[in-house]
Amino acid sequence: MASKKELSDFLISSEKRAFKQVLFAVRDEEAALDIIQDAMIKLSESYGDRNINELPPLFTRIVQNCTKDWFRRQKVRNTWVTLFSKFGKNSDGEDIDPEEFFENPEDALFGQESSKQLERMELSTILEKEIEKLPKRQREAFLMRYWEELDISETAQIMGVSEGSVKTHCSRASQSLAAALKKLGINF
C-alpha cells in the first residue's frame, strides 16, 4: 500500500512526462494541464491505496482515458458550435433556414474525420487488449519505454533489471504485438 508521501512523490515524478504526452496529443497547454490534474485526482481517489509498484501502469491508463474523454467532449462541442455558428441572417438581413446547412453525412468532411477517429479508437482498443495479453514484464517494459517514453536506464531502474533485459522485454513485446496485429489483418 502506498503512503501519502509515496503517492505524492510518484505524482511529482510522473507529472512532467504525462504532461508532455498529453500536450503532444491535444496541442493545448491549458487542456493538457486540466487532463493531467483530472488524472491525478482519479488516481489518488480510486487507487491511492494500491501498492506503489502498481501506480505507473494505472496512471498511464487513467491519463489515456482522460485524454480520450477530452477528445470526445471537444468533438461534441465543435459539432454544436459549427452548426449554430452557421445560423443567422443572410446578406439581405433575412433569417437563414438551418436545414440549408445540413449535409449528407456521407459527403460531409466531418463524417470522414469521425470515421478516421473511430478507426484510430478501434485500433487503440485492439492494441490495448493485445498489450494486456503480454507477459507482465514485457508489458511493463513496453509501456514504460514506448507509452511513458522512459529511456532504457530509467526503465531498468524502475523494473529492477538490467538494461539488456529491458531491451529483450521490449523486443519480444514488439514482436508479439506485431504478430498479433498481423493475425488480425492489421499491417503497419
Backbone as ProteinMPNN parsed JSONL, in Angstrom:
{"seq_chain_A": "MASKKELSDFLISSEKRAFKQVLFAVRDEEAALDIIQDAMIKLSESYGDRNINELPPLFTRIVQNCTKDWFRRQKVRNTWVTLFSKFGKNSDGEDIDPEEFFENPEDALFGQESSKQLERMELSTILEKEIEKLPKRQREAFLMRYWEELDISETAQIMGVSEGSVKTHCSRASQSLAAALKKLGINF", "coords_chain_A": {"N_chain_A": [[0.842, -1.176, 0.0], [0.587, 2.168, -0.867], [2.013, 4.962, 0.725], [0.949, 8.29, 1.71], [2.996, 10.059, 1.153], [4.56, 8.551, -0.652], [2.72, 8.308, -2.754], [2.406, 11.013, -3.406], [5.065, 11.636, -4.138], [5.305, 9.931, -6.341], [3.403, 11.062, -8.103], [4.525, 13.592, -8.492], [6.918, 12.872, -9.749], [5.951, 11.77, -12.091], [4.501, 13.683, -13.362], [5.595, 15.6, -15.286], [6.358, 13.999, -17.508], [3.891, 12.835, -18.194], [2.416, 15.136, -18.752], [3.789, 16.065, -20.999], [3.205, 14.035, -22.869], [0.394, 14.282, -23.07], [0.137, 16.947, -23.888], [1.326, 16.769, -26.387], [-0.609, 15.241, -27.646], [-3.085, 16.732, -27.432], [-2.405, 19.342, -28.029], [-2.796, 21.738, -26.67], [-2.031, 23.707, -24.115], [-3.36, 24.485, -21.696], [-5.541, 22.718, -21.662], [-4.166, 20.313, -21.538], [-2.975, 20.53, -19.001], [-5.311, 20.499, -17.427], [-6.271, 17.929, -18.008], [-4.22, 16.294, -16.98], [-4.381, 17.019, -14.3], [-6.979, 16.088, -13.662], [-6.529, 13.345, -14.074], [-4.633, 12.793, -12.091], [-6.119, 13.287, -9.78], [-8.111, 11.314, -10.05], [-6.516, 8.998, -9.892], [-5.518, 9.247, -7.29], [-7.885, 9.231, -5.752], [-9.172, 6.796, -6.464], [-7.231, 4.776, -6.589], [-5.287, 5.175, -4.695], [-4.729, 3.579, -2.546], [-3.334, 1.448, -3.437], [-0.459, -0.679, -4.096], [2.702, 0.851, -4.482], [4.128, 0.053, -6.726], [2.196, -0.626, -8.548], [1.142, 1.683, -9.467], [2.336, 3.156, -11.764], [1.439, 1.852, -14.337], [-1.328, 2.069, -13.948], [-1.709, 4.835, -13.719], [-0.873, 5.64, -16.25], [-2.881, 4.484, -17.856], [-5.145, 5.841, -16.865], [-4.524, 8.487, -17.586], [-4.561, 8.215, -20.374], [-7.272, 7.548, -20.766], [-8.531, 9.863, -19.761], [-7.607, 11.694, -21.627], [-8.797, 10.698, -23.983], [-11.463, 11.113, -23.255], [-11.481, 13.914, -23.209], [-11.119, 14.469, -25.943], [-13.507, 13.404, -26.931], [-15.396, 15.13, -25.723], [-14.615, 17.537, -26.926], [-15.236, 17.012, -29.582], [-18.034, 16.867, -29.533], [-18.641, 19.467, -28.602], [-17.521, 21.02, -30.703], [-19.083, 20.212, -32.846], [-21.66, 21.248, -32.246], [-21.09, 23.991, -31.975], [-20.211, 24.579, -34.543], [-22.516, 23.997, -36.031], [-24.43, 25.836, -34.946], [-23.158, 28.26, -35.405], [-23.477, 28.697, -38.04], [-26.044, 29.478, -38.347], [-28.12, 32.308, -38.733], [-28.313, 35.487, -40.24], [-28.863, 36.231, -43.678], [-27.237, 38.027, -46.422], [-29.201, 39.848, -47.08], [-30.426, 40.361, -44.742], [-32.351, 38.6, -43.95], [-33.702, 35.818, -42.078], [-31.891, 32.779, -41.93], [-32.581, 29.548, -43.072], [-32.041, 26.82, -41.044], [-31.932, 24.192, -42.045], [-30.773, 24.374, -44.507], [-28.101, 24.099, -44.15], [-27.494, 21.553, -43.36], [-25.768, 18.664, -44.21], [-25.369, 15.813, -46.349], [-24.407, 13.039, -44.526], [-22.585, 11.221, -45.631], [-21.25, 12.691, -47.512], [-20.104, 14.686, -46.079], [-17.29, 16.358, -44.684], [-16.892, 16.262, -41.969], [-18.004, 13.794, -41.248], [-16.166, 12.067, -42.421], [-13.866, 12.648, -40.959], [-14.716, 11.779, -38.505], [-15.005, 9.043, -38.945], [-12.367, 8.321, -39.338], [-11.36, 8.95, -36.834], [-12.783, 7.11, -35.344], [-11.75, 4.73, -36.387], [-9.107, 4.978, -35.452], [-9.605, 4.905, -32.703], [-10.684, 2.336, -32.462], [-8.491, 0.814, -33.291], [-6.723, 1.512, -31.285], [-8.038, 0.38, -29.08], [-7.913, -2.342, -29.761], [-5.136, -2.665, -29.755], [-4.593, -2.097, -27.053], [-5.88, -4.278, -25.837], [-4.309, -6.363, -26.811], [-1.879, -5.679, -25.682], [-2.469, -6.119, -23.017], [-2.447, -8.867, -22.995], [0.173, -9.551, -23.063], [3.059, -10.997, -21.42], [3.708, -10.107, -18.001], [6.224, -8.711, -17.4], [7.145, -8.034, -19.966], [5.034, -6.406, -20.794], [5.209, -4.317, -18.893], [7.777, -3.252, -19.476], [7.425, -2.481, -22.166], [5.324, -0.575, -21.983], [6.5, 1.362, -20.334], [8.708, 2.173, -21.862], [7.674, 2.906, -24.445], [5.15, 4.144, -24.152], [5.26, 5.734, -21.887], [7.566, 6.915, -22.461], [10.095, 6.556, -21.273], [13.643, 6.323, -20.874], [16.012, 3.659, -21.593], [17.674, 3.139, -19.356], [16.249, 4.349, -17.226], [13.918, 2.816, -17.26], [14.984, 0.286, -16.707], [15.941, 0.722, -14.124], [13.541, 1.286, -12.688], [12.186, -1.139, -13.064], [13.935, -2.847, -11.892], [15.849, -4.398, -13.192], [18.411, -5.397, -15.58], [19.716, -3.251, -18.204], [19.924, -4.637, -20.585], [17.971, -6.608, -20.224], [15.679, -5.049, -20.317], [15.747, -4.221, -22.994], [15.443, -6.728, -24.223], [12.893, -7.532, -23.255], [11.306, -5.489, -24.374], [11.752, -5.889, -27.122], [10.713, -8.474, -27.496], [8.063, -7.992, -26.752], [7.299, -6.16, -28.749], [7.551, -7.768, -31.042], [5.632, -9.747, -30.463], [3.289, -8.191, -30.37], [3.231, -7.178, -32.989], [2.915, -9.574, -34.43], [0.427, -10.427, -33.415], [-1.27, -8.349, -34.263], [-0.923, -8.56, -37.012], [-2.07, -11.023, -37.419], [-4.689, -10.367, -36.968], [-5.177, -8.998, -39.217], [-4.16, -6.474, -39.454], [-1.81, -4.452, -40.692], [1.288, -2.801, -40.513]], "CA_chain_A": [[0.0, 0.0, 0.0], [1.384, 3.393, -0.995], [1.761, 6.005, 1.716], [0.63, 9.58, 1.088], [4.26, 10.612, 0.638], [4.917, 7.788, -1.854], [1.792, 8.708, -3.807], [2.773, 12.374, -3.789], [6.34, 11.559, -4.862], [5.035, 9.315, -7.643], [2.725, 12.034, -8.962], [5.501, 14.636, -8.842], [7.887, 12.33, -10.709], [5.263, 11.395, -13.338], [3.77, 14.826, -13.882], [6.171, 16.212, -16.495], [6.26, 13.055, -18.625], [2.489, 12.718, -18.578], [2.034, 16.412, -19.371], [4.395, 16.099, -22.339], [2.427, 13.147, -23.722], [-0.936, 14.84, -23.306], [0.31, 18.154, -24.685], [1.569, 16.322, -27.757], [-1.874, 14.739, -28.188], [-4.161, 17.719, -27.537], [-1.824, 20.579, -28.552], [-3.374, 22.854, -25.943], [-1.366, 23.627, -22.815], [-4.334, 24.534, -20.605], [-6.297, 21.46, -21.676], [-3.259, 19.264, -21.063], [-2.883, 20.674, -17.548], [-6.576, 20.029, -16.859], [-6.334, 16.475, -18.161], [-3.286, 15.709, -16.015], [-4.942, 17.237, -12.97], [-8.069, 15.121, -13.511], [-5.948, 12.002, -13.97], [-4.004, 12.673, -10.771], [-7.197, 13.193, -8.791], [-8.718, 9.981, -10.188], [-5.575, 8.014, -9.365], [-5.476, 9.39, -5.833], [-9.16, 8.836, -5.152], [-9.57, 5.416, -6.729], [-6.155, 3.785, -6.499], [-4.283, 5.628, -3.747], [-4.429, 2.531, -1.564], [-2.618, 0.368, -4.113], [0.986, -0.77, -3.95], [3.377, 1.883, -5.279], [4.562, -0.54, -7.997], [1.046, -0.741, -9.435], [0.687, 3.012, -9.884], [2.689, 3.633, -13.115], [0.524, 1.48, -15.422], [-2.66, 2.617, -13.669], [-1.698, 6.257, -14.055], [-0.803, 5.728, -17.708], [-4.217, 4.182, -18.378], [-6.051, 6.931, -16.489], [-4.174, 9.636, -18.432], [-5.07, 7.915, -21.716], [-8.731, 7.642, -20.744], [-8.892, 11.284, -19.607], [-7.328, 12.329, -22.919], [-9.878, 10.28, -24.891], [-12.677, 11.821, -22.833], [-11.351, 15.296, -23.651], [-11.384, 14.495, -27.38], [-14.952, 13.193, -27.128], [-16.09, 16.376, -25.373], [-14.295, 18.52, -27.956], [-15.97, 16.655, -30.789], [-19.423, 17.272, -29.331], [-18.67, 20.929, -28.571], [-17.245, 21.549, -32.04], [-20.237, 19.932, -33.701], [-22.724, 22.203, -31.956], [-20.631, 25.345, -32.285], [-20.214, 24.703, -36.002], [-23.906, 24.049, -36.507], [-25.106, 27.058, -34.552], [-22.491, 29.444, -35.959], [-23.937, 28.896, -39.418], [-27.37, 30.076, -38.318], [-28.052, 33.765, -38.614], [-29.009, 36.242, -41.281], [-28.135, 36.307, -44.943], [-26.798, 39.386, -46.76], [-30.385, 40.714, -47.165], [-30.969, 40.536, -43.402], [-33.404, 37.621, -43.685], [-33.265, 34.642, -41.33], [-31.46, 31.649, -42.754], [-33.169, 28.272, -42.664], [-30.973, 25.919, -40.603], [-31.88, 22.977, -42.852], [-29.919, 24.615, -45.665], [-26.717, 23.81, -43.819], [-27.278, 20.138, -43.075], [-25.205, 17.969, -45.355], [-25.439, 14.362, -46.336], [-23.264, 12.587, -43.728], [-21.598, 10.52, -46.447], [-20.492, 13.689, -48.257], [-19.547, 15.68, -45.163], [-15.928, 16.198, -44.205], [-16.999, 15.903, -40.557], [-18.219, 12.356, -41.185], [-14.913, 11.395, -42.741], [-12.974, 12.792, -39.817], [-15.245, 10.923, -37.441], [-14.708, 7.646, -39.241], [-10.936, 8.132, -39.081], [-11.203, 8.932, -35.379], [-13.314, 5.826, -34.892], [-10.744, 3.724, -36.743], [-8.0, 5.114, -34.514], [-10.055, 4.435, -31.39], [-10.796, 0.885, -32.536], [-7.126, 0.291, -33.322], [-6.187, 1.698, -29.937], [-8.672, -0.632, -28.226], [-7.315, -3.632, -30.128], [-3.756, -2.648, -29.269], [-4.628, -2.2, -25.594], [-6.216, -5.672, -25.496], [-3.137, -7.187, -27.098], [-0.862, -5.352, -24.675], [-2.879, -6.802, -21.787], [-2.137, -10.295, -23.126], [1.622, -9.758, -22.945], [3.552, -11.33, -20.077], [3.8, -8.919, -17.146], [7.48, -7.965, -17.545], [7.168, -7.46, -21.314], [4.052, -5.321, -20.797], [5.781, -3.207, -18.127], [8.881, -2.648, -20.236], [6.856, -1.861, -23.36], [4.583, 0.63, -21.608], [7.423, 2.391, -19.837], [9.575, 2.668, -22.939], [7.008, 3.49, -25.607], [3.995, 4.968, -23.81], [5.689, 6.749, -20.938], [8.764, 7.475, -23.085], [11.268, 6.498, -20.408], [14.771, 5.733, -21.585], [16.316, 2.283, -21.181], [18.217, 3.09, -17.99], [15.159, 4.64, -16.29], [13.047, 1.643, -17.242], [15.71, -0.773, -15.999], [15.97, 1.081, -12.709], [12.196, 1.111, -12.133], [11.834, -2.559, -13.076], [14.914, -3.589, -11.105], [16.523, -5.355, -14.068], [19.485, -4.795, -16.367], [19.296, -2.58, -19.435], [19.768, -5.69, -21.589], [16.658, -7.235, -20.005], [14.663, -4.123, -20.819], [15.774, -4.328, -24.46], [14.878, -8.04, -24.584], [11.452, -7.489, -22.996], [10.684, -4.599, -25.369], [11.828, -6.55, -28.425], [9.739, -9.575, -27.505], [6.725, -7.397, -26.729], [7.043, -5.6, -30.081], [7.349, -8.889, -31.958], [4.339, -10.366, -30.138], [2.223, -7.28, -30.79], [3.199, -7.157, -34.46], [2.34, -10.849, -34.877], [-0.996, -10.446, -33.057], [-1.969, -7.416, -35.143], [-0.899, -9.132, -38.361], [-3.059, -12.121, -37.393], [-5.998, -9.712, -37.036], [-5.28, -8.336, -40.521], [-3.706, -5.09, -39.329], [-0.4, -4.393, -41.056], [1.892, -1.462, -40.422]], "C_chain_A": [[0.893, 1.246, 0.0], [1.007, 4.38, 0.11], [1.431, 7.303, 0.978], [1.88, 10.202, 0.472], [4.666, 9.887, -0.642], [4.013, 8.172, -3.021], [2.138, 10.098, -4.318], [4.07, 12.386, -4.595], [6.147, 10.959, -6.253], [4.407, 10.329, -8.591], [3.677, 13.153, -9.398], [6.468, 14.123, -9.905], [7.249, 12.018, -12.063], [4.649, 12.584, -14.064], [4.309, 15.352, -15.208], [6.065, 15.3, -17.711], [4.833, 12.959, -19.136], [2.015, 13.986, -19.279], [2.553, 16.488, -20.8], [3.6, 15.227, -23.311], [1.08, 13.753, -24.077], [-0.843, 16.099, -24.158], [0.552, 17.798, -26.149], [0.254, 15.883, -28.42], [-2.895, 15.852, -28.421], [-3.702, 19.064, -28.085], [-2.468, 21.839, -27.948], [-2.876, 22.749, -24.502], [-2.354, 23.609, -21.65], [-5.136, 23.244, -20.529], [-5.432, 20.324, -21.149], [-3.11, 19.323, -19.546], [-4.151, 20.173, -16.86], [-6.677, 18.511, -16.901], [-5.435, 15.799, -17.138], [-3.826, 15.868, -14.598], [-6.081, 16.252, -12.705], [-7.532, 13.71, -13.303], [-5.323, 11.789, -12.593], [-5.051, 12.525, -9.672], [-7.837, 11.81, -8.844], [-7.806, 8.898, -9.627], [-5.579, 8.053, -7.842], [-6.75, 8.877, -5.172], [-9.441, 7.343, -5.295], [-8.492, 4.38, -6.46], [-5.054, 4.172, -5.514], [-3.88, 4.579, -2.729], [-3.661, 1.357, -2.167], [-1.129, 0.408, -3.809], [1.634, 0.231, -4.909], [3.815, 1.347, -6.644], [3.43, -0.67, -9.002], [0.646, 0.61, -10.034], [1.098, 3.431, -11.3], [1.747, 3.156, -14.231], [-0.896, 2.001, -15.204], [-2.735, 4.082, -14.078], [-1.662, 6.45, -15.569], [-2.178, 5.508, -18.324], [-5.194, 5.314, -18.069], [-5.784, 8.166, -17.351], [-4.718, 9.42, -19.851], [-6.59, 8.07, -21.768], [-9.2, 9.086, -20.593], [-8.664, 12.037, -20.911], [-8.412, 11.972, -23.936], [-11.177, 10.992, -24.546], [-12.648, 13.274, -23.296], [-11.665, 15.402, -25.148], [-12.871, 14.287, -27.668], [-15.729, 14.469, -26.829], [-15.844, 17.445, -26.43], [-15.097, 18.26, -29.222], [-17.422, 17.117, -30.674], [-19.532, 18.793, -29.343], [-18.499, 21.516, -29.966], [-18.413, 21.332, -32.986], [-21.315, 20.98, -33.49], [-22.314, 23.63, -32.276], [-20.663, 25.573, -33.786], [-21.63, 24.83, -36.536], [-24.554, 25.393, -36.177], [-24.44, 28.308, -35.109], [-22.944, 29.713, -37.386], [-25.322, 29.542, -39.467], [-27.223, 31.583, -38.174], [-28.844, 34.406, -39.725], [-28.182, 36.219, -42.564], [-27.803, 37.76, -45.253], [-27.973, 40.361, -46.874], [-31.02, 40.947, -45.803], [-32.085, 39.566, -43.055], [-32.835, 36.449, -42.892], [-32.919, 33.517, -42.291], [-32.095, 30.383, -42.192], [-32.045, 27.311, -42.289], [-30.843, 24.663, -41.467], [-31.012, 23.136, -44.094], [-28.484, 24.165, -45.416], [-26.448, 22.342, -43.519], [-26.848, 19.431, -44.344], [-25.479, 16.484, -45.236], [-24.216, 13.854, -45.581], [-22.192, 11.873, -44.543], [-20.722, 11.494, -47.222], [-19.741, 14.649, -47.347], [-18.123, 15.337, -44.762], [-15.941, 15.742, -42.75], [-17.171, 14.389, -40.421], [-16.954, 11.575, -41.489], [-13.941, 11.495, -41.586], [-13.417, 11.882, -38.686], [-14.906, 9.463, -37.697], [-13.228, 7.352, -39.013], [-10.669, 8.087, -37.586], [-11.69, 7.595, -34.816], [-12.332, 4.701, -35.198], [-9.57, 3.766, -35.777], [-8.38, 4.602, -33.132], [-10.159, 2.909, -31.373], [-9.416, 0.239, -32.537], [-6.481, 0.397, -31.948], [-6.756, 0.658, -28.975], [-8.091, -2.011, -28.497], [-5.901, -3.726, -29.579], [-3.714, -2.792, -27.749], [-4.941, -3.629, -25.151], [-5.023, -6.593, -25.731], [-2.014, -6.926, -26.1], [-1.187, -6.056, -23.362], [-2.524, -8.287, -21.818], [-0.646, -10.594, -22.975], [1.978, -10.233, -21.538], [3.853, -10.038, -19.31], [5.065, -8.091, -17.394], [7.592, -7.321, -18.934], [6.229, -6.25, -21.38], [4.62, -4.098, -20.062], [6.868, -2.487, -18.928], [8.346, -1.877, -21.443], [6.161, -0.544, -23.005], [5.516, 1.738, -21.119], [8.249, 3.006, -20.961], [8.794, 3.457, -23.992], [5.8, 4.358, -25.277], [4.372, 6.05, -22.827], [6.977, 7.43, -21.409], [9.954, 7.571, -22.126], [12.429, 5.937, -21.214], [15.085, 4.358, -20.976], [16.798, 2.222, -19.746], [17.145, 3.387, -16.944], [14.24, 3.434, -16.14], [13.704, 0.513, -16.462], [15.72, -0.509, -14.498], [14.612, 0.849, -12.058], [11.828, -0.368, -12.029], [12.781, -3.395, -12.22], [15.608, -4.679, -11.901], [17.646, -4.644, -14.821], [18.915, -4.113, -17.612], [19.092, -3.59, -20.557], [18.425, -6.396, -21.462], [15.536, -6.351, -20.528], [14.583, -4.222, -22.339], [15.131, -5.626, -24.919], [13.368, -8.035, -24.405], [10.735, -6.637, -24.044], [10.665, -5.238, -26.755], [10.794, -7.663, -28.524], [8.313, -9.044, -27.519], [6.366, -6.847, -28.108], [6.771, -6.692, -31.102], [5.991, -9.55, -31.721], [3.18, -9.496, -30.607], [2.099, -7.24, -32.308], [2.561, -8.426, -34.999], [0.844, -10.896, -34.6], [-1.801, -9.528, -33.97], [-2.019, -7.936, -36.573], [-1.941, -10.249, -38.472], [-4.479, -11.563, -37.506], [-6.192, -8.954, -38.361], [-4.871, -6.877, -40.5], [-2.209, -5.076, -39.592], [0.088, -2.956, -40.99], [3.047, -1.359, -41.361]], "O_chain_A": [[1.837, 1.346, 0.783], [-0.172, 4.598, 0.389], [1.614, 7.397, -0.236], [1.822, 10.799, -0.603], [5.071, 10.527, -1.613], [4.484, 8.341, -4.146], [2.161, 10.331, -5.527], [4.163, 13.066, -5.617], [6.749, 11.417, -7.223], [4.822, 10.448, -9.744], [3.631, 13.601, -10.543], [6.801, 14.842, -10.848], [7.943, 12.004, -13.08], [4.318, 12.494, -15.246], [3.545, 15.527, -16.157], [5.729, 15.75, -18.807], [4.585, 12.996, -20.341], [1.299, 13.92, -20.278], [1.84, 16.924, -21.704], [3.348, 15.632, -24.446], [0.671, 13.744, -25.238], [-1.66, 16.297, -25.058], [0.032, 18.462, -27.046], [0.038, 16.127, -29.607], [-3.506, 15.914, -29.488], [-4.525, 19.849, -28.557], [-2.654, 22.851, -28.622], [-3.244, 21.833, -23.767], [-2.206, 22.814, -20.722], [-5.384, 22.733, -19.437], [-5.909, 19.471, -20.4], [-3.117, 18.289, -18.878], [-4.078, 19.501, -15.832], [-7.118, 17.885, -15.937], [-5.845, 14.832, -16.496], [-3.734, 14.944, -13.789], [-6.138, 15.648, -11.634], [-8.027, 12.969, -12.454], [-5.471, 10.72, -12.0], [-4.883, 11.73, -8.746], [-8.081, 11.199, -7.803], [-8.277, 7.979, -8.957], [-5.638, 7.012, -7.187], [-6.7, 8.179, -4.159], [-9.897, 6.701, -4.349], [-8.799, 3.232, -6.139], [-3.991, 3.55, -5.506], [-2.815, 4.674, -2.118], [-3.372, 0.381, -1.475], [-0.609, 1.413, -3.322], [1.153, 0.425, -6.025], [3.868, 2.102, -7.615], [3.685, -0.812, -10.198], [-0.109, 0.659, -11.005], [0.276, 4.021, -12.001], [1.287, 3.988, -15.014], [-1.59, 2.336, -16.164], [-3.703, 4.515, -14.704], [-2.343, 7.325, -16.103], [-2.594, 6.255, -19.209], [-5.986, 5.699, -18.929], [-6.727, 8.82, -17.797], [-5.271, 10.341, -20.453], [-7.128, 8.657, -22.707], [-10.169, 9.489, -21.237], [-9.444, 12.922, -21.262], [-8.892, 12.84, -24.666], [-11.909, 11.424, -25.436], [-13.669, 13.809, -23.727], [-12.385, 16.305, -25.573], [-13.426, 14.93, -28.558], [-16.618, 14.85, -27.591], [-16.762, 18.181, -26.793], [-15.581, 19.196, -29.858], [-17.971, 17.691, -31.614], [-20.405, 19.352, -30.008], [-19.248, 22.408, -30.365], [-18.697, 22.179, -33.833], [-21.831, 21.542, -34.457], [-23.12, 24.399, -32.799], [-21.09, 26.629, -34.252], [-21.908, 25.672, -37.391], [-25.163, 26.015, -37.047], [-25.108, 29.329, -35.27], [-22.809, 30.831, -37.883], [-25.726, 30.085, -40.496], [-26.278, 32.06, -37.546], [-29.912, 33.927, -40.105], [-26.952, 36.192, -42.524], [-28.06, 38.638, -44.429], [-27.775, 41.573, -46.778], [-32.032, 41.641, -45.7], [-32.703, 39.682, -41.996], [-31.655, 36.12, -43.008], [-33.566, 33.33, -43.322], [-32.135, 30.182, -40.978], [-31.186, 27.013, -43.119], [-29.744, 24.126, -41.604], [-30.565, 22.145, -44.671], [-27.741, 23.884, -46.356], [-25.291, 21.931, -43.434], [-27.463, 19.571, -45.401], [-25.78, 15.972, -44.157], [-23.091, 14.195, -45.947], [-21.015, 11.913, -44.185], [-19.581, 11.173, -47.555], [-18.836, 15.352, -47.799], [-17.791, 14.175, -44.529], [-15.107, 14.934, -42.341], [-16.542, 13.772, -39.561], [-16.701, 10.535, -40.881], [-13.26, 10.521, -41.266], [-12.591, 11.287, -37.994], [-14.56, 8.729, -36.771], [-12.87, 6.269, -38.551], [-9.857, 7.289, -37.116], [-11.069, 7.028, -33.917], [-12.11, 3.821, -34.366], [-9.09, 2.724, -35.331], [-7.58, 3.944, -32.466], [-9.772, 2.265, -30.398], [-9.198, -0.767, -31.863], [-5.782, -0.514, -31.505], [-6.026, 0.116, -28.145], [-7.808, -2.764, -27.565], [-5.516, -4.745, -29.006], [-2.884, -3.531, -27.22], [-4.34, -4.134, -24.203], [-4.763, -7.497, -24.937], [-1.287, -7.843, -25.719], [-0.287, -6.534, -22.672], [-2.322, -8.896, -20.767], [-0.252, -11.744, -22.785], [1.281, -9.91, -20.576], [4.206, -9.017, -19.899], [4.971, -6.878, -17.58], [8.077, -6.196, -19.062], [6.575, -5.211, -21.942], [4.521, -2.975, -20.556], [6.865, -1.261, -19.035], [8.769, -0.751, -21.704], [6.387, 0.478, -23.654], [5.334, 2.909, -21.455], [8.459, 4.218, -20.997], [9.206, 4.549, -24.384], [5.458, 5.239, -26.066], [3.866, 7.169, -22.913], [7.418, 8.413, -20.812], [10.719, 8.534, -22.161], [12.218, 5.155, -22.141], [14.492, 3.958, -19.974], [16.378, 1.345, -18.99], [17.124, 2.754, -15.888], [13.836, 3.079, -15.033], [13.054, -0.142, -15.647], [15.526, -1.426, -13.7], [14.544, 0.268, -10.974], [11.237, -0.802, -11.04], [12.459, -4.528, -11.864], [15.92, -5.747, -11.373], [17.806, -3.429, -14.705], [17.78, -4.369, -18.014], [18.197, -3.429, -21.387], [17.806, -6.746, -22.468], [14.565, -6.838, -21.108], [13.493, -4.297, -22.907], [14.364, -5.638, -25.882], [12.635, -8.479, -25.289], [9.678, -7.023, -24.543], [9.672, -5.136, -27.476], [10.084, -7.774, -29.524], [7.453, -9.582, -28.215], [5.249, -7.047, -28.583], [5.87, -6.564, -31.93], [5.283, -9.875, -32.674], [2.207, -9.996, -31.171], [0.992, -7.264, -32.847], [1.752, -8.368, -35.926], [0.071, -11.351, -35.443], [-2.895, -9.89, -34.405], [-3.024, -7.777, -37.265], [-2.606, -10.391, -39.498], [-5.362, -12.208, -38.071], [-7.238, -8.347, -38.591], [-5.195, -6.123, -41.418], [-1.429, -5.621, -38.811], [-0.62, -2.023, -41.367], [3.691, -0.313, -41.436]]}, "name": "protein", "num_of_chains": 1, "seq": "MASKKELSDFLISSEKRAFKQVLFAVRDEEAALDIIQDAMIKLSESYGDRNINELPPLFTRIVQNCTKDWFRRQKVRNTWVTLFSKFGKNSDGEDIDPEEFFENPEDALFGQESSKQLERMELSTILEKEIEKLPKRQREAFLMRYWEELDISETAQIMGVSEGSVKTHCSRASQSLAAALKKLGINF"}
